[in-house]
């Protein structure tokens, strides 16, 4: 009986654009807004990289809320509605 040769496939792609989400806070922990591309430098392995695309935009956020309706929370339910 002849052994079957298993073929392995590799998918690769050269990436020329990498997204770097950034949040900036001051020393008191407050968000800093209004920064522009010249305010940033990106380094890879010690080499400064060119920033080819810069956007300042809001991003969608998903949030969930869990409410405990068990018997022990009965007296507190009115405050959570």
DORO-773236 format. One line per field, with one value per atom (N, C-alpha, C, O, CB): residue number from 1; chain; atom name; x, y, z. Coordinates in nm, 3 decimals, always signed. Glycine has a CB too. Layout:
BEGIN
resi = [NUM/...]
chain = [A/...]
name = [CA/...]
c1 = [X/...]
c2 = [Y/...]
c3 = [Z/...]
//
This chain:
BEGIN
resi = [1/1/1/1/1/2/2/2/2/2/3/3/3/3/3/4/4/4/4/4/5/5/5/5/5/6/6/6/6/6/7/7/7/7/7/8/8/8/8/8/9/9/9/9/9/10/10/10/10/10/11/11/11/11/11/12/12/12/12/12/13/13/13/13/13/14/14/14/14/14/15/15/15/15/15/16/16/16/16/16/17/17/17/17/17/18/18/18/18/18/19/19/19/19/19/20/20/20/20/20/21/21/21/21/21/22/22/22/22/22/23/23/23/23/23/24/24/24/24/24/25/25/25/25/25/26/26/26/26/26/27/27/27/27/27/28/28/28/28/28/29/29/29/29/29/30/30/30/30/30/31/31/31/31/31/32/32/32/32/32/33/33/33/33/33/34/34/34/34/34/35/35/35/35/35/36/36/36/36/36/37/37/37/37/37/38/38/38/38/38/39/39/39/39/39/40/40/40/40/40/41/41/41/41/41/42/42/42/42/42/43/43/43/43/43/44/44/44/44/44/45/45/45/45/45/46/46/46/46/46/47/47/47/47/47/48/48/48/48/48/49/49/49/49/49/50/50/50/50/50/51/51/51/51/51/52/52/52/52/52/53/53/53/53/53/54/54/54/54/54/55/55/55/55/55/56/56/56/56/56/57/57/57/57/57/58/58/58/58/58/59/59/59/59/59/60/60/60/60/60/61/61/61/61/61/62/62/62/62/62/63/63/63/63/63/64/64/64/64/64/65/65/65/65/65/66/66/66/66/66/67/67/67/67/67/68/68/68/68/68/69/69/69/69/69/70/70/70/70/70/71/71/71/71/71/72/72/72/72/72/73/73/73/73/73/74/74/74/74/74/75/75/75/75/75/76/76/76/76/76/77/77/77/77/77/78/78/78/78/78/79/79/79/79/79/80/80/80/80/80/81/81/81/81/81]
chain = [A/A/A/A/A/A/A/A/A/A/A/A/A/A/A/A/A/A/A/A/A/A/A/A/A/A/A/A/A/A/A/A/A/A/A/A/A/A/A/A/A/A/A/A/A/A/A/A/A/A/A/A/A/A/A/A/A/A/A/A/A/A/A/A/A/A/A/A/A/A/A/A/A/A/A/A/A/A/A/A/A/A/A/A/A/A/A/A/A/A/A/A/A/A/A/A/A/A/A/A/A/A/A/A/A/A/A/A/A/A/A/A/A/A/A/A/A/A/A/A/A/A/A/A/A/A/A/A/A/A/A/A/A/A/A/A/A/A/A/A/A/A/A/A/A/A/A/A/A/A/A/A/A/A/A/A/A/A/A/A/A/A/A/A/A/A/A/A/A/A/A/A/A/A/A/A/A/A/A/A/A/A/A/A/A/A/A/A/A/A/A/A/A/A/A/A/A/A/A/A/A/A/A/A/A/A/A/A/A/A/A/A/A/A/A/A/A/A/A/A/A/A/A/A/A/A/A/A/A/A/A/A/A/A/A/A/A/A/A/A/A/A/A/A/A/A/A/A/A/A/A/A/A/A/A/A/A/A/A/A/A/A/A/A/A/A/A/A/A/A/A/A/A/A/A/A/A/A/A/A/A/A/A/A/A/A/A/A/A/A/A/A/A/A/A/A/A/A/A/A/A/A/A/A/A/A/A/A/A/A/A/A/A/A/A/A/A/A/A/A/A/A/A/A/A/A/A/A/A/A/A/A/A/A/A/A/A/A/A/A/A/A/A/A/A/A/A/A/A/A/A/A/A/A/A/A/A/A/A/A/A/A/A/A/A/A/A/A/A/A/A/A/A/A/A/A/A/A/A/A/A/A/A/A/A/A/A/A/A/A/A/A/A/A/A/A/A/A/A/A/A/A/A/A/A]
name = [N/CA/C/O/CB/N/CA/C/O/CB/N/CA/C/O/CB/N/CA/C/O/CB/N/CA/C/O/CB/N/CA/C/O/CB/N/CA/C/O/CB/N/CA/C/O/CB/N/CA/C/O/CB/N/CA/C/O/CB/N/CA/C/O/CB/N/CA/C/O/CB/N/CA/C/O/CB/N/CA/C/O/CB/N/CA/C/O/CB/N/CA/C/O/CB/N/CA/C/O/CB/N/CA/C/O/CB/N/CA/C/O/CB/N/CA/C/O/CB/N/CA/C/O/CB/N/CA/C/O/CB/N/CA/C/O/CB/N/CA/C/O/CB/N/CA/C/O/CB/N/CA/C/O/CB/N/CA/C/O/CB/N/CA/C/O/CB/N/CA/C/O/CB/N/CA/C/O/CB/N/CA/C/O/CB/N/CA/C/O/CB/N/CA/C/O/CB/N/CA/C/O/CB/N/CA/C/O/CB/N/CA/C/O/CB/N/CA/C/O/CB/N/CA/C/O/CB/N/CA/C/O/CB/N/CA/C/O/CB/N/CA/C/O/CB/N/CA/C/O/CB/N/CA/C/O/CB/N/CA/C/O/CB/N/CA/C/O/CB/N/CA/C/O/CB/N/CA/C/O/CB/N/CA/C/O/CB/N/CA/C/O/CB/N/CA/C/O/CB/N/CA/C/O/CB/N/CA/C/O/CB/N/CA/C/O/CB/N/CA/C/O/CB/N/CA/C/O/CB/N/CA/C/O/CB/N/CA/C/O/CB/N/CA/C/O/CB/N/CA/C/O/CB/N/CA/C/O/CB/N/CA/C/O/CB/N/CA/C/O/CB/N/CA/C/O/CB/N/CA/C/O/CB/N/CA/C/O/CB/N/CA/C/O/CB/N/CA/C/O/CB/N/CA/C/O/CB/N/CA/C/O/CB/N/CA/C/O/CB/N/CA/C/O/CB/N/CA/C/O/CB/N/CA/C/O/CB/N/CA/C/O/CB/N/CA/C/O/CB/N/CA/C/O/CB/N/CA/C/O/CB/N/CA/C/O/CB/N/CA/C/O/CB/N/CA/C/O/CB/N/CA/C/O/CB]
c1 = [+0.085/+0.000/+0.090/+0.190/-0.097/+0.055/+0.133/+0.089/-0.031/+0.119/+0.186/+0.153/+0.106/+0.161/+0.275/+0.004/-0.049/+0.034/+0.064/-0.200/+0.068/+0.143/+0.045/-0.050/+0.233/+0.068/-0.018/+0.036/+0.152/-0.028/-0.046/-0.006/-0.042/-0.153/-0.074/+0.053/+0.028/+0.024/+0.111/+0.138/-0.078/-0.095/-0.063/-0.099/-0.239/+0.003/+0.036/-0.022/+0.001/+0.191/-0.095/-0.150/-0.070/-0.061/-0.305/-0.013/+0.061/+0.025/-0.018/+0.213/+0.045/+0.012/+0.102/+0.123/-0.138/+0.155/+0.238/+0.147/+0.056/+0.333/+0.173/+0.091/+0.172/+0.282/+0.045/+0.117/+0.184/+0.122/+0.174/+0.182/+0.012/-0.056/-0.093/-0.159/-0.182/-0.051/-0.082/-0.158/-0.117/+0.049/-0.269/-0.350/-0.299/-0.278/-0.501/-0.279/-0.234/-0.333/-0.318/-0.090/-0.434/-0.527/-0.454/-0.378/-0.649/-0.476/-0.404/-0.501/-0.591/-0.295/-0.483/-0.554/-0.449/-0.356/-0.651/-0.462/-0.364/-0.430/-0.540/-0.305/-0.362/-0.410/-0.299/-0.181/-0.452/-0.341/-0.242/-0.202/-0.246/-0.298/-0.119/-0.068/-0.177/-0.158/+0.038/-0.289/-0.401/-0.502/-0.606/-0.471/-0.471/-0.558/-0.669/-0.754/-0.617/-0.671/-0.775/-0.739/-0.621/-0.795/-0.840/-0.818/-0.768/-0.813/-0.948/-0.674/-0.619/-0.674/-0.660/-0.461/-0.736/-0.790/-0.723/-0.647/-0.945/-0.751/-0.699/-0.558/-0.499/-0.703/-0.502/-0.367/-0.372/-0.470/-0.306/-0.265/-0.256/-0.138/-0.059/-0.242/-0.125/-0.019/+0.121/+0.199/-0.023/+0.158/+0.293/+0.322/+0.438/+0.314/+0.218/+0.237/+0.280/+0.306/+0.109/+0.288/+0.317/+0.440/+0.467/+0.197/+0.514/+0.623/+0.605/+0.573/+0.764/+0.627/+0.613/+0.748/+0.808/+0.500/+0.794/+0.922/+0.899/+0.816/+1.021/+0.974/+0.974/+1.119/+1.197/+0.900/+1.153/+1.292/+1.390/+1.497/+1.329/+1.353/+1.440/+1.441/+1.507/+1.577/+1.370/+1.365/+1.233/+1.125/+1.381/+1.243/+1.121/+1.048/+1.110/+1.152/+0.918/+0.835/+0.751/+0.711/+0.744/+0.726/+0.642/+0.496/+0.448/+0.661/+0.426/+0.281/+0.214/+0.216/+0.232/+0.156/+0.098/-0.049/-0.102/+0.116/-0.116/-0.258/-0.283/-0.244/-0.348/-0.346/-0.375/-0.519/-0.561/-0.279/-0.595/-0.734/-0.765/-0.720/-0.830/-0.841/-0.890/-1.041/-1.108/-0.845/-1.094/-1.237/-1.290/-1.214/-1.268/-1.418/-1.483/-1.499/-1.519/-1.620/-1.490/-1.509/-1.629/-1.659/-1.382/-1.698/-1.816/-1.775/-1.669/-1.894/-1.860/-1.836/-1.958/-2.071/-1.804/-1.937/-2.048/-2.042/-1.934/-2.041/-2.156/-2.161/-2.279/-2.381/-2.173/-2.264/-2.372/-2.401/-2.314/-2.335/-2.521/-2.561/-2.628/-2.718/-2.658/-2.581/-2.638/-2.707/-2.646/-2.529/-2.833/-2.910/-2.949/-3.006/-3.037/-2.918/-2.949/-3.093/-3.125/-2.850/-3.180/-3.320/-3.350/-3.465/-3.412/-3.248/-3.271/-3.343/-3.353/-3.137/-3.390/-3.466/-3.391/-3.451/-3.506/-3.261/-3.183/-3.174/-3.138/-3.044/-3.206/-3.198/-3.334/-3.347/-3.135/-3.437/-3.575/-3.594/-3.663/-3.665/-3.534/-3.553/-3.479/-3.504/-3.507/-3.390/-3.310/-3.353/-3.297/-3.164/-3.452/-3.492/-3.543/-3.516/-3.599/-3.616/-3.671/-3.562/-3.581/-3.757/-3.449/-3.338/-3.270/-3.203/-3.236/-3.285/-3.218/-3.306/-3.256/-3.173/-3.432/-3.524/-3.512/-3.581/-3.668]
c2 = [-0.117/+0.000/+0.123/+0.128/+0.000/+0.218/+0.340/+0.446/+0.469/+0.394/+0.512/+0.616/+0.741/+0.780/+0.648/+0.804/+0.928/+1.044/+1.053/+0.948/+1.132/+1.251/+1.360/+1.392/+1.300/+1.415/+1.521/+1.654/+1.687/+1.517/+1.730/+1.863/+1.966/+1.967/+1.898/+2.050/+2.157/+2.288/+2.317/+2.161/+2.366/+2.494/+2.606/+2.600/+2.510/+2.705/+2.821/+2.943/+2.966/+2.835/+3.020/+3.145/+3.258/+3.267/+3.160/+3.341/+3.455/+3.579/+3.572/+3.430/+3.693/+3.819/+3.927/+3.934/+3.855/+4.009/+4.121/+4.234/+4.275/+4.168/+4.284/+4.391/+4.521/+4.528/+4.358/+4.621/+4.750/+4.855/+4.966/+4.798/+4.822/+4.916/+4.843/+4.740/+4.976/+4.898/+4.840/+4.944/+5.060/+4.795/+4.903/+4.995/+4.997/+4.891/+4.955/+5.116/+5.132/+5.221/+5.343/+5.193/+5.162/+5.244/+5.304/+5.235/+5.159/+5.431/+5.502/+5.582/+5.649/+5.594/+5.576/+5.662/+5.737/+5.676/+5.580/+5.868/+5.950/+6.011/+6.067/+6.060/+6.001/+6.059/+6.147/+6.123/+5.949/+6.249/+6.335/+6.272/+6.162/+6.480/+6.341/+6.286/+6.266/+6.190/+6.377/+6.333/+6.316/+6.212/+6.193/+6.450/+6.147/+6.042/+6.091/+6.012/+5.967/+6.219/+6.274/+6.250/+6.254/+6.425/+6.226/+6.204/+6.332/+6.442/+6.157/+6.317/+6.429/+6.418/+6.314/+6.429/+6.524/+6.523/+6.633/+6.713/+6.542/+6.636/+6.740/+6.716/+6.806/+6.868/+6.598/+6.569/+6.540/+6.485/+6.450/+6.577/+6.557/+6.466/+6.432/+6.693/+6.428/+6.337/+6.381/+6.295/+6.324/+6.510/+6.550/+6.526/+6.530/+6.696/+6.500/+6.473/+6.330/+6.295/+6.503/+6.246/+6.104/+6.062/+6.115/+6.019/+5.965/+5.897/+5.749/+5.707/+5.948/+5.669/+5.524/+5.462/+5.493/+5.470/+5.372/+5.304/+5.154/+5.098/+5.338/+5.090/+4.944/+4.899/+4.935/+4.894/+4.820/+4.775/+4.892/+4.883/+4.674/+5.000/+5.116/+5.207/+5.311/+5.071/+5.170/+5.250/+5.327/+5.268/+5.160/+5.459/+5.538/+5.503/+5.495/+5.690/+5.482/+5.447/+5.566/+5.648/+5.327/+5.574/+5.681/+5.653/+5.540/+5.696/+5.754/+5.742/+5.785/+5.902/+5.830/+5.689/+5.718/+5.754/+5.814/+5.600/+5.719/+5.749/+5.779/+5.700/+5.631/+5.891/+5.930/+5.975/+6.063/+6.042/+5.915/+5.956/+5.968/+5.887/+5.856/+6.069/+6.086/+6.074/+6.160/+6.224/+5.966/+5.942/+5.865/+5.798/+5.867/+5.876/+5.797/+5.655/+5.633/+5.858/+5.560/+5.421/+5.365/+5.411/+5.337/+5.268/+5.213/+5.136/+5.073/+5.121/+5.143/+5.074/+4.991/+5.039/+5.175/+4.868/+4.782/+4.774/+4.757/+4.639/+4.785/+4.776/+4.689/+4.683/+4.918/+4.622/+4.537/+4.570/+4.622/+4.388/+4.540/+4.566/+4.440/+4.384/+4.690/+4.397/+4.280/+4.327/+4.396/+4.171/+4.290/+4.330/+4.203/+4.110/+4.413/+4.202/+4.088/+4.102/+4.193/+4.080/+4.011/+4.013/+3.899/+3.858/+4.001/+3.850/+3.742/+3.797/+3.918/+3.675/+3.707/+3.745/+3.838/+3.928/+3.623/+3.818/+3.901/+4.047/+4.134/+3.844/+4.074/+4.212/+4.277/+4.389/+4.213/+4.210/+4.259/+4.403/+4.481/+4.171/+4.439/+4.574/+4.680/+4.799/+4.578/+4.640/+4.736/+4.747/+4.826/+4.698/+4.668/+4.666/+4.800/+4.838/+4.562/+4.873/+5.002/+5.098/+5.179/+5.064/+5.094/+5.185/+5.150/+5.235/+5.185/+5.025/+4.985/+5.002/+4.986/+4.841/+5.033/+5.048/+5.183/+5.212/+5.025]
c3 = [+0.000/+0.000/+0.000/+0.071/+0.122/-0.076/-0.092/+0.009/+0.027/-0.235/+0.076/+0.174/+0.103/+0.000/+0.264/+0.158/+0.100/+0.151/+0.270/+0.134/+0.063/+0.100/+0.143/+0.071/-0.018/+0.261/+0.312/+0.265/+0.290/+0.468/+0.198/+0.152/+0.258/+0.311/+0.017/+0.287/+0.384/+0.309/+0.227/+0.496/+0.337/+0.271/+0.370/+0.487/+0.216/+0.320/+0.401/+0.332/+0.214/+0.421/+0.407/+0.355/+0.418/+0.540/+0.386/+0.335/+0.388/+0.309/+0.194/+0.384/+0.373/+0.309/+0.365/+0.486/+0.330/+0.280/+0.324/+0.369/+0.297/+0.212/+0.489/+0.544/+0.541/+0.596/+0.689/+0.478/+0.468/+0.559/+0.570/+0.325/+0.625/+0.712/+0.841/+0.838/+0.643/+0.953/+1.084/+1.164/+1.171/+1.159/+1.224/+1.303/+1.446/+1.506/+1.298/+1.500/+1.639/+1.713/+1.712/+1.645/+1.778/+1.856/+1.976/+2.043/+1.903/+2.002/+2.108/+2.193/+2.141/+2.049/+2.324/+2.417/+2.497/+2.550/+2.511/+2.506/+2.577/+2.699/+2.691/+2.485/+2.814/+2.939/+2.997/+2.976/+3.041/+3.069/+3.135/+3.269/+3.302/+3.156/+3.345/+3.471/+3.576/+3.672/+3.527/+3.559/+3.653/+3.604/+3.666/+3.676/+3.492/+3.440/+3.350/+3.309/+3.551/+3.317/+3.230/+3.085/+3.047/+3.257/+3.004/+2.861/+2.795/+2.828/+2.793/+2.703/+2.627/+2.485/+2.421/+2.628/+2.437/+2.302/+2.221/+2.275/+2.302/+2.092/+2.006/+1.955/+1.894/+2.077/+1.980/+1.930/+1.781/+1.730/+2.007/+1.713/+1.567/+1.535/+1.624/+1.494/+1.410/+1.366/+1.410/+1.452/+1.217/+1.402/+1.444/+1.593/+1.634/+1.413/+1.673/+1.816/+1.844/+1.960/+1.890/+1.741/+1.760/+1.680/+1.572/+1.720/+1.736/+1.666/+1.691/+1.803/+1.714/+1.588/+1.598/+1.563/+1.460/+1.504/+1.650/+1.630/+1.621/+1.693/+1.743/+1.533/+1.523/+1.525/+1.437/+1.393/+1.625/+1.643/+1.641/+1.582/+1.532/+1.707/+1.717/+1.595/+1.597/+1.742/+1.491/+1.368/+1.362/+1.373/+1.243/+1.345/+1.335/+1.205/+1.098/+1.341/+1.214/+1.099/+1.057/+1.139/+1.133/+0.929/+0.876/+0.910/+0.895/+0.722/+0.957/+0.980/+0.850/+0.815/+1.104/+0.780/+0.648/+0.655/+0.561/+0.557/+0.764/+0.780/+0.926/+1.013/+0.730/+0.955/+1.093/+1.099/+1.024/+1.142/+1.190/+1.208/+1.355/+1.437/+1.140/+1.388/+1.523/+1.516/+1.460/+1.585/+1.573/+1.561/+1.680/+1.751/+1.432/+1.702/+1.805/+1.754/+1.635/+1.845/+1.844/+1.807/+1.882/+1.993/+1.836/+1.824/+1.893/+2.019/+2.023/+1.798/+2.119/+2.245/+2.278/+2.266/+2.359/+2.320/+2.364/+2.516/+2.574/+2.299/+2.579/+2.725/+2.766/+2.697/+2.789/+2.875/+2.926/+3.071/+3.142/+2.911/+3.116/+3.253/+3.307/+3.246/+3.262/+3.422/+3.488/+3.615/+3.697/+3.519/+3.632/+3.750/+3.826/+3.769/+3.710/+3.954/+4.040/+4.089/+4.165/+4.161/+4.046/+4.088/+4.186/+4.200/+3.966/+4.253/+4.349/+4.473/+4.492/+4.389/+4.554/+4.673/+4.767/+4.826/+4.747/+4.781/+4.874/+4.829/+4.909/+4.889/+4.704/+4.652/+4.647/+4.597/+4.513/+4.696/+4.688/+4.735/+4.669/+4.767/+4.848/+4.902/+4.822/+4.839/+5.046/+4.736/+4.659/+4.513/+4.438/+4.664/+4.472/+4.331/+4.282/+4.168/+4.311/+4.366/+4.321/+4.282/+4.191/+4.430/+4.347/+4.316/+4.184/+4.126/+4.428/+4.136/+4.013/+3.889/+3.777/+4.025/+3.905/+3.789/+3.727/+3.629/+3.831]
//
